[in-house]
Amino acid sequence: MSFKYPLATTTWDQKEIDAMQNVIASGDFTMGKHVKLFEKNFSKYIGSDHAVMVNSGSSANLLMIAALFYTKNSKLKLKRGDEVIVPAVSWSTTYYPLYQYGLKIKFVDIDIETLNYDLAQLESAITNKTRVVLAVNLLGNPNDFDFINRIIQEKNIILLEDNCESMGATFNNKKAGTFGVMGTFSSFYSHHISTMEGGTIVTDDEELYQILISLRSHGWTRDLPVKNLICDDKSEDLLEESFRFVLPGYNVRPLELEGALGVEQVKKLPIIISERRKNAKLFVETLFNHSDLLIQKEVGMSSWFGFSIIIRPDSSLTRKELVNKLNHLGFEIRPIVTGNFLKNEVIKFFDYEVYGDLKNAEYLDKHGLFIGNQHYSISDAFEALSTLKI
């Protein structure tokens, strides 16, 4: 079924096609100079010292967690059984690396307006067992990092960010994804920029950066400097050094095609974010203070991945009715990420607890949905929304 207002459309033009053709003509398809250039340009845009491109945002989350098990920095080092606080609403691969590395997961409710952490509940959930607060910036919206940093300061707590939905968002003029020790991004087709599949981890920590680039490629030494922070100096004998493995890593490398696409896409990021914010202004004007519907409350400057719509508790409207009305107007819709993630059968494998209740996550799960935003003007979509009769 086609929709007049789809969730996502391509951000490519002839520049991306030419970039891919140049890679094809070169015959160099494995990770190389284009990936390196993307990493350089992306880290400059985001404002981080280092960026590591991988094959997906999910892999970015995996390496971000894995790296903390191999650091020599005792303030950052994790061990199995350590407690990680997470919001109850996020994508599945926010949580999977935590399970895969044997961490204890503590779920906390979300704020029904911002869709990020319920900050009061987050503060009260922190104990002397808490080692990580994983902040998920949902649908383009940054968390309140002033508040989060205040409640974790002087505690032995690591702040991490899953920023896969919020590329280009800012809080206090600082890019989301750079508030934690590491932050992750996705460049999947439906996200702010597209490299087909793709993800990136950013960090200012040199040792973590070196761990990430080793973990990305089998855990070997090939991409490490001769004098590095992980192992003894590399041998000058290339044959001897070729297949030297120092960490239990993965193969989650991106292709040169993805790197070349990323180079072109990063150039467009400022205008992509600007146009999304222009659309958001119209969306807010259209549905602000709607008698039956709640919309997301912006924190900082959101990059507006999409537009959430939640039925107010005192409304008689059902979600099925709302879906039908929106579909009739031409809108493609989805649940708000996974809704309350704990409803999923996979949770039986986790070592987890729930702090307090998850009333907002559960309410969002049953009464919420989102529609798409784009990198170009969709003013007619908001004209259609203004005719929405409940």
One Martini backbone bead per residue (centre of mass of N, CA, C, O) as a GRO file, in nm:
protein
  390
    1MET     BB    1   0.094   0.037   0.024
    2SER     BB    2   0.044   0.364  -0.054
    3PHE     BB    3   0.157   0.695   0.051
    4LYS     BB    4   0.154   1.034   0.066
    5TYR     BB    5   0.276   1.000   0.380
    6PRO     BB    6   0.555   0.880   0.451
    7LEU     BB    7   0.804   0.793   0.669
    8ALA     BB    8   1.007   0.768   0.411
    9THR     BB    9   1.276   0.911   0.212
   10THR     BB   10   1.502   0.995  -0.002
   11THR     BB   11   1.841   1.165   0.021
   12TRP     BB   12   1.909   1.126  -0.269
   13ASP     BB   13   2.119   1.188  -0.553
   14GLN     BB   14   2.356   1.210  -0.790
   15LYS     BB   15   2.591   1.213  -0.587
   16GLU     BB   16   2.546   0.924  -0.477
   17ILE     BB   17   2.564   0.774  -0.744
   18ASP     BB   18   2.850   0.868  -0.815
   19ALA     BB   19   2.992   0.760  -0.564
   20MET     BB   20   2.931   0.461  -0.624
   21GLN     BB   21   3.057   0.447  -0.909
   22ASN     BB   22   3.345   0.512  -0.815
   23VAL     BB   23   3.379   0.259  -0.647
   24ILE     BB   24   3.323   0.051  -0.864
   25ALA     BB   25   3.555   0.145  -1.053
   26SER     BB   26   3.788   0.085  -0.841
   27GLY     BB   27   3.735  -0.204  -0.672
   28ASP     BB   28   3.698  -0.079  -0.371
   29PHE     BB   29   3.494  -0.224  -0.108
   30THR     BB   30   3.644  -0.210   0.131
   31MET     BB   31   3.750  -0.066   0.393
   32GLY     BB   32   3.853   0.287   0.359
   33LYS     BB   33   3.884   0.611   0.253
   34HIS     BB   34   3.577   0.677   0.274
   35VAL     BB   35   3.537   0.602   0.565
   36LYS     BB   36   3.749   0.797   0.681
   37LEU     BB   37   3.615   1.055   0.573
   38PHE     BB   38   3.351   1.025   0.716
   39GLU     BB   39   3.461   1.023   1.004
   40LYS     BB   40   3.587   1.302   0.992
   41ASN     BB   41   3.323   1.463   0.915
   42PHE     BB   42   3.140   1.363   1.143
   43SER     BB   43   3.306   1.454   1.389
   44LYS     BB   44   3.294   1.752   1.312
   45TYR     BB   45   2.986   1.786   1.318
   46ILE     BB   46   2.944   1.673   1.616
   47GLY     BB   47   3.207   1.720   1.817
   48SER     BB   48   3.433   1.495   1.798
   49ASP     BB   49   3.730   1.319   1.799
   50HIS     BB   50   3.568   1.045   1.726
   51ALA     BB   51   3.491   0.803   1.457
   52VAL     BB   52   3.301   0.488   1.407
   53MET     BB   53   3.231   0.288   1.149
   54VAL     BB   54   2.952   0.078   1.077
   55ASN     BB   55   2.685  -0.146   0.969
   56SER     BB   56   2.520  -0.031   1.231
   57GLY     BB   57   2.348   0.076   1.503
   58SER     BB   58   2.356  -0.196   1.648
   59SER     BB   59   2.666  -0.227   1.636
   60ALA     BB   60   2.726   0.028   1.789
   61ASN     BB   61   2.606  -0.071   2.056
   62LEU     BB   62   2.781  -0.320   2.088
   63LEU     BB   63   3.063  -0.175   2.097
   64MET     BB   64   3.008   0.018   2.328
   65ILE     BB   65   2.983  -0.206   2.542
   66ALA     BB   66   3.236  -0.377   2.486
   67ALA     BB   67   3.460  -0.161   2.542
   68LEU     BB   68   3.407  -0.159   2.865
   69PHE     BB   69   3.552  -0.454   2.902
   70TYR     BB   70   3.862  -0.348   2.781
   71THR     BB   71   3.934  -0.139   2.961
   72LYS     BB   72   4.181   0.017   3.188
   73ASN     BB   73   3.964   0.200   3.302
   74SER     BB   74   3.812   0.184   3.607
   75LYS     BB   75   3.581   0.405   3.556
   76LEU     BB   76   3.479   0.232   3.278
   77LYS     BB   77   3.464  -0.051   3.376
   78LEU     BB   78   3.310  -0.356   3.308
   79LYS     BB   79   3.093  -0.614   3.444
   80ARG     BB   80   2.932  -0.871   3.519
   81GLY     BB   81   2.628  -0.750   3.680
   82ASP     BB   82   2.599  -0.478   3.606
   83GLU     BB   83   2.417  -0.180   3.626
   84VAL     BB   84   2.157  -0.075   3.388
   85ILE     BB   85   1.992   0.205   3.283
   86VAL     BB   86   1.666   0.213   3.119
   87PRO     BB   87   1.433   0.268   2.901
   88ALA     BB   88   1.115   0.125   2.807
   89VAL     BB   89   1.169   0.300   2.537
   90SER     BB   90   1.292   0.120   2.254
   91TRP     BB   91   1.506  -0.043   2.081
   92SER     BB   92   1.623  -0.361   2.090
   93THR     BB   93   1.946  -0.279   2.046
   94THR     BB   94   1.979  -0.142   2.320
   95TYR     BB   95   1.956  -0.423   2.497
   96TYR     BB   96   2.116  -0.673   2.387
   97PRO     BB   97   2.412  -0.611   2.478
   98LEU     BB   98   2.347  -0.635   2.780
   99TYR     BB   99   2.281  -0.934   2.771
  100GLN     BB  100   2.542  -1.037   2.616
  101TYR     BB  101   2.721  -0.904   2.877
  102GLY     BB  102   2.574  -0.960   3.162
  103LEU     BB  103   2.373  -0.740   3.241
  104LYS     BB  104   2.187  -0.540   3.453
  105ILE     BB  105   1.850  -0.450   3.399
  106LYS     BB  106   1.691  -0.123   3.440
  107PHE     BB  107   1.368  -0.017   3.426
  108VAL     BB  108   1.231   0.296   3.312
  109ASP     BB  109   1.031   0.538   3.279
  110ILE     BB  110   0.853   0.766   3.088
  111ASP     BB  111   0.774   1.060   2.943
  112ILE     BB  112   0.478   1.150   2.786
  113GLU     BB  113   0.605   1.408   2.642
  114THR     BB  114   0.917   1.349   2.562
  115LEU     BB  115   0.990   1.014   2.571
  116ASN     BB  116   1.179   1.014   2.788
  117TYR     BB  117   1.280   1.026   3.075
  118ASP     BB  118   1.176   0.999   3.393
  119LEU     BB  119   1.350   1.192   3.600
  120ALA     BB  120   1.247   1.117   3.881
  121GLN     BB  121   1.274   0.810   3.844
  122LEU     BB  122   1.570   0.803   3.775
  123GLU     BB  123   1.680   0.922   4.038
  124SER     BB  124   1.546   0.695   4.227
  125ALA     BB  125   1.691   0.442   4.076
  126ILE     BB  126   1.951   0.521   4.191
  127THR     BB  127   2.239   0.344   4.302
  128ASN     BB  128   2.532   0.186   4.416
  129LYS     BB  129   2.488  -0.024   4.158
  130THR     BB  130   2.515   0.188   3.950
  131ARG     BB  131   2.702   0.221   3.625
  132VAL     BB  132   2.465   0.292   3.411
  133VAL     BB  133   2.342   0.546   3.188
  134LEU     BB  134   2.107   0.505   2.924
  135ALA     BB  135   2.050   0.734   2.679
  136VAL     BB  136   1.749   0.795   2.493
  137ASN     BB  137   1.688   0.966   2.192
  138LEU     BB  138   1.365   1.029   2.096
  139LEU     BB  139   1.266   1.128   1.790
  140GLY     BB  140   1.508   1.368   1.820
  141ASN     BB  141   1.509   1.393   2.141
  142PRO     BB  142   1.659   1.524   2.391
  143ASN     BB  143   1.782   1.513   2.680
  144ASP     BB  144   1.832   1.627   3.012
  145PHE     BB  145   2.166   1.676   3.082
  146ASP     BB  146   2.170   1.849   3.327
  147PHE     BB  147   2.016   1.658   3.511
  148ILE     BB  148   2.178   1.397   3.472
  149ASN     BB  149   2.455   1.512   3.562
  150ARG     BB  150   2.366   1.592   3.846
  151ILE     BB  151   2.276   1.291   3.949
  152ILE     BB  152   2.583   1.162   3.871
  153GLN     BB  153   2.758   1.323   4.021
  154GLU     BB  154   3.003   1.172   4.212
  155LYS     BB  155   2.953   0.909   4.062
  156ASN     BB  156   2.998   0.565   3.948
  157ILE     BB  157   2.890   0.680   3.645
  158ILE     BB  158   2.796   0.602   3.320
  159LEU     BB  159   2.747   0.783   3.019
  160LEU     BB  160   2.519   0.698   2.761
  161GLU     BB  161   2.428   0.700   2.396
  162ASP     BB  162   2.128   0.663   2.210
  163ASN     BB  163   2.129   0.838   1.881
  164CYS     BB  164   1.978   0.701   1.628
  165GLU     BB  165   1.719   0.926   1.620
  166SER     BB  166   1.918   1.219   1.675
  167MET     BB  167   2.050   1.349   1.447
  168GLY     BB  168   2.131   1.696   1.509
  169ALA     BB  169   2.077   1.735   1.785
  170THR     BB  170   2.033   1.974   2.063
  171PHE     BB  171   2.201   2.082   2.378
  172ASN     BB  172   2.328   2.361   2.453
  173ASN     BB  173   2.490   2.358   2.168
  174LYS     BB  174   2.503   2.040   2.181
  175LYS     BB  175   2.541   1.738   2.057
  176ALA     BB  176   2.388   1.468   2.033
  177GLY     BB  177   2.614   1.202   2.149
  178THR     BB  178   2.832   1.394   2.345
  179PHE     BB  179   2.762   1.344   2.663
  180GLY     BB  180   2.891   1.087   2.658
  181VAL     BB  181   3.146   0.870   2.630
  182MET     BB  182   2.931   0.752   2.427
  183GLY     BB  183   2.786   0.747   2.088
  184THR     BB  184   2.506   0.665   1.876
  185PHE     BB  185   2.439   0.586   1.523
  186SER     BB  186   2.217   0.607   1.233
  187SER     BB  187   2.209   0.516   0.853
  188PHE     BB  188   1.945   0.432   0.781
  189TYR     BB  189   1.711   0.493   0.555
  190SER     BB  190   1.493   0.628   0.780
  191HIS     BB  191   1.694   0.834   0.850
  192HIS     BB  192   1.850   1.126   0.822
  193ILE     BB  193   2.062   0.941   0.698
  194SER     BB  194   2.196   0.742   0.412
  195THR     BB  195   2.392   0.412   0.382
  196MET     BB  196   2.162   0.211   0.401
  197GLU     BB  197   2.363   0.091   0.595
  198GLY     BB  198   2.451   0.211   0.932
  199GLY     BB  199   2.707   0.327   1.172
  200THR     BB  200   2.806   0.520   1.478
  201ILE     BB  201   3.082   0.604   1.689
  202VAL     BB  202   3.145   0.831   1.958
  203THR     BB  203   3.455   0.989   2.093
  204ASP     BB  204   3.717   1.126   2.325
  205ASP     BB  205   3.847   0.848   2.378
  206GLU     BB  206   4.133   0.693   2.287
  207GLU     BB  207   4.107   0.405   2.392
  208LEU     BB  208   3.821   0.345   2.294
  209TYR     BB  209   3.881   0.390   1.999
  210GLN     BB  210   4.084   0.156   1.969
  211ILE     BB  211   3.892  -0.064   2.055
  212LEU     BB  212   3.679  -0.022   1.833
  213ILE     BB  213   3.867  -0.077   1.583
  214SER     BB  214   3.927  -0.366   1.670
  215LEU     BB  215   3.641  -0.487   1.709
  216ARG     BB  216   3.541  -0.434   1.414
  217SER     BB  217   3.819  -0.618   1.327
  218HIS     BB  218   3.841  -0.913   1.497
  219GLY     BB  219   4.063  -0.797   1.710
  220TRP     BB  220   4.288  -0.667   1.564
  221THR     BB  221   4.588  -0.462   1.472
  222ARG     BB  222   4.580  -0.324   1.190
  223ASP     BB  223   4.442  -0.023   1.280
  224LEU     BB  224   4.666   0.028   1.467
  225PRO     BB  225   4.897   0.174   1.614
  226VAL     BB  226   5.204   0.097   1.703
  227LYS     BB  227   5.144   0.289   1.939
  228ASN     BB  228   4.932   0.173   2.196
  229LEU     BB  229   4.652   0.103   2.441
  230ILE     BB  230   4.635  -0.235   2.419
  231CYS     BB  231   4.930  -0.315   2.324
  232ASP     BB  232   5.197  -0.393   2.206
  233ASP     BB  233   5.397  -0.320   1.985
  234LYS     BB  234   5.415  -0.330   1.664
  235SER     BB  235   5.535  -0.493   1.411
  236GLU     BB  236   5.748  -0.453   1.126
  237ASP     BB  237   5.641  -0.730   1.050
  238LEU     BB  238   5.382  -0.787   0.846
  239LEU     BB  239   5.347  -1.092   0.865
  240GLU     BB  240   5.346  -1.115   1.176
  241GLU     BB  241   5.099  -0.891   1.209
  242SER     BB  242   4.848  -0.963   1.034
  243PHE     BB  243   4.727  -1.207   1.257
  244ARG     BB  244   4.667  -1.022   1.526
  245PHE     BB  245   4.501  -1.100   1.834
  246VAL     BB  246   4.353  -0.896   2.124
  247LEU     BB  247   4.037  -0.919   2.071
  248PRO     BB  248   3.692  -1.014   2.099
  249GLY     BB  249   3.559  -0.970   1.807
  250TYR     BB  250   3.440  -0.850   1.492
  251ASN     BB  251   3.240  -0.811   1.180
  252VAL     BB  252   3.139  -0.453   1.134
  253ARG     BB  253   3.203  -0.348   0.864
  254PRO     BB  254   3.202  -0.125   0.626
  255LEU     BB  255   3.158  -0.004   0.320
  256GLU     BB  256   3.264   0.203   0.075
  257LEU     BB  257   2.984   0.278  -0.019
  258GLU     BB  258   2.895   0.391   0.259
  259GLY     BB  259   3.113   0.603   0.288
  260ALA     BB  260   3.048   0.764   0.029
  261LEU     BB  261   2.763   0.834   0.112
  262GLY     BB  262   2.834   0.979   0.379
  263VAL     BB  263   2.990   1.214   0.261
  264GLU     BB  264   2.738   1.336   0.114
  265GLN     BB  265   2.534   1.344   0.354
  266VAL     BB  266   2.682   1.536   0.552
  267LYS     BB  267   2.656   1.788   0.370
  268LYS     BB  268   2.323   1.781   0.418
  269LEU     BB  269   2.251   1.798   0.722
  270PRO     BB  270   2.176   2.095   0.781
  271ILE     BB  271   1.927   2.099   0.583
  272ILE     BB  272   1.778   1.858   0.694
  273ILE     BB  273   1.731   1.975   0.978
  274SER     BB  274   1.597   2.239   0.898
  275GLU     BB  275   1.348   2.113   0.750
  276ARG     BB  276   1.244   1.947   0.990
  277ARG     BB  277   1.194   2.197   1.171
  278LYS     BB  278   0.988   2.334   0.992
  279ASN     BB  279   0.781   2.108   1.004
  280ALA     BB  280   0.750   2.106   1.314
  281LYS     BB  281   0.624   2.381   1.345
  282LEU     BB  282   0.360   2.302   1.197
  283PHE     BB  283   0.282   2.065   1.372
  284VAL     BB  284   0.254   2.218   1.638
  285GLU     BB  285   0.047   2.427   1.537
  286THR     BB  286  -0.174   2.210   1.465
  287LEU     BB  287  -0.163   2.022   1.765
  288PHE     BB  288  -0.167   2.224   1.975
  289ASN     BB  289  -0.395   2.170   2.217
  290HIS     BB  290  -0.540   1.925   2.162
  291SER     BB  291  -0.819   1.763   2.290
  292ASP     BB  292  -0.706   1.445   2.203
  293LEU     BB  293  -0.390   1.527   2.165
  294LEU     BB  294  -0.050   1.437   2.193
  295ILE     BB  295   0.272   1.585   2.185
  296GLN     BB  296   0.592   1.636   2.162
  297LYS     BB  297   0.826   1.763   2.385
  298GLU     BB  298   1.070   1.979   2.353
  299VAL     BB  299   1.426   1.934   2.385
  300GLY     BB  300   1.580   2.169   2.296
  301MET     BB  301   1.688   2.058   1.965
  302SER     BB  302   1.524   1.890   1.758
  303SER     BB  303   1.535   1.653   1.468
  304TRP     BB  304   1.275   1.513   1.394
  305PHE     BB  305   1.216   1.209   1.299
  306GLY     BB  306   0.916   1.241   1.413
  307PHE     BB  307   0.552   1.221   1.488
  308SER     BB  308   0.390   1.216   1.775
  309ILE     BB  309   0.080   1.043   1.885
  310ILE     BB  310  -0.139   1.087   2.171
  311ILE     BB  311  -0.395   0.988   2.349
  312ARG     BB  312  -0.588   1.115   2.564
  313PRO     BB  313  -0.725   1.001   2.859
  314ASP     BB  314  -1.013   1.176   2.809
  315SER     BB  315  -1.057   1.022   2.553
  316SER     BB  316  -1.270   0.828   2.323
  317LEU     BB  317  -1.050   0.755   2.147
  318THR     BB  318  -0.912   0.525   1.936
  319ARG     BB  319  -0.650   0.396   1.773
  320LYS     BB  320  -0.799   0.271   1.537
  321GLU     BB  321  -0.942   0.530   1.456
  322LEU     BB  322  -0.688   0.698   1.409
  323VAL     BB  323  -0.562   0.525   1.194
  324ASN     BB  324  -0.792   0.545   0.989
  325LYS     BB  325  -0.783   0.854   0.957
  326LEU     BB  326  -0.485   0.875   0.866
  327ASN     BB  327  -0.497   0.685   0.627
  328HIS     BB  328  -0.717   0.849   0.475
  329LEU     BB  329  -0.508   1.103   0.454
  330GLY     BB  330  -0.211   0.938   0.385
  331PHE     BB  331  -0.082   0.801   0.643
  332GLU     BB  332   0.191   0.661   0.766
  333ILE     BB  333   0.226   0.418   1.035
  334ARG     BB  334   0.352   0.374   1.377
  335PRO     BB  335   0.478   0.286   1.638
  336ILE     BB  336   0.650   0.385   1.920
  337VAL     BB  337   0.854   0.201   1.838
  338THR     BB  338   0.799  -0.056   2.086
  339GLY     BB  339   0.711   0.061   2.318
  340ASN     BB  340   0.675  -0.159   2.557
  341PHE     BB  341   0.929  -0.382   2.576
  342LEU     BB  342   0.819  -0.593   2.799
  343LYS     BB  343   0.609  -0.744   2.602
  344ASN     BB  344   0.837  -0.912   2.502
  345GLU     BB  345   0.952  -1.238   2.493
  346VAL     BB  346   1.268  -1.180   2.516
  347ILE     BB  347   1.277  -1.098   2.823
  348LYS     BB  348   1.335  -1.391   2.944
  349PHE     BB  349   1.661  -1.358   2.899
  350PHE     BB  350   1.683  -1.145   3.105
  351ASP     BB  351   1.850  -0.944   3.345
  352TYR     BB  352   1.590  -0.796   3.540
  353GLU     BB  353   1.423  -0.483   3.628
  354VAL     BB  354   1.158  -0.285   3.774
  355TYR     BB  355   1.103   0.048   3.829
  356GLY     BB  356   0.829   0.051   3.945
  357ASP     BB  357   0.636   0.185   3.703
  358LEU     BB  358   0.499   0.179   3.341
  359LYS     BB  359   0.256   0.373   3.263
  360ASN     BB  360   0.360   0.536   3.013
  361ALA     BB  361   0.459   0.305   2.836
  362GLU     BB  362   0.183   0.162   2.833
  363TYR     BB  363   0.018   0.392   2.716
  364LEU     BB  364   0.179   0.432   2.457
  365ASP     BB  365   0.139   0.140   2.351
  366LYS     BB  366  -0.194   0.184   2.323
  367HIS     BB  367  -0.203   0.528   2.228
  368GLY     BB  368   0.035   0.529   2.013
  369LEU     BB  369   0.203   0.717   1.744
  370PHE     BB  370   0.366   0.767   1.416
  371ILE     BB  371   0.485   1.005   1.188
  372GLY     BB  372   0.642   1.148   0.929
  373ASN     BB  373   0.936   1.296   0.824
  374GLN     BB  374   1.126   1.540   0.632
  375HIS     BB  375   1.372   1.711   0.400
  376TYR     BB  376   1.103   1.854   0.319
  377SER     BB  377   0.829   2.002   0.235
  378ILE     BB  378   0.494   1.924   0.421
  379SER     BB  379   0.245   2.126   0.438
  380ASP     BB  380   0.005   1.946   0.336
  381ALA     BB  381   0.003   1.757   0.581
  382PHE     BB  382  -0.102   1.981   0.783
  383GLU     BB  383  -0.359   2.041   0.637
  384ALA     BB  384  -0.469   1.758   0.678
  385LEU     BB  385  -0.454   1.755   0.990
  386SER     BB  386  -0.653   2.002   1.031
  387THR     BB  387  -0.904   1.801   0.934
  388LEU     BB  388  -0.905   1.638   1.186
  389LYS     BB  389  -1.172   1.446   1.303
  390ILE     BB  390  -1.306   1.327   1.624
   0.00000   0.00000   0.00000
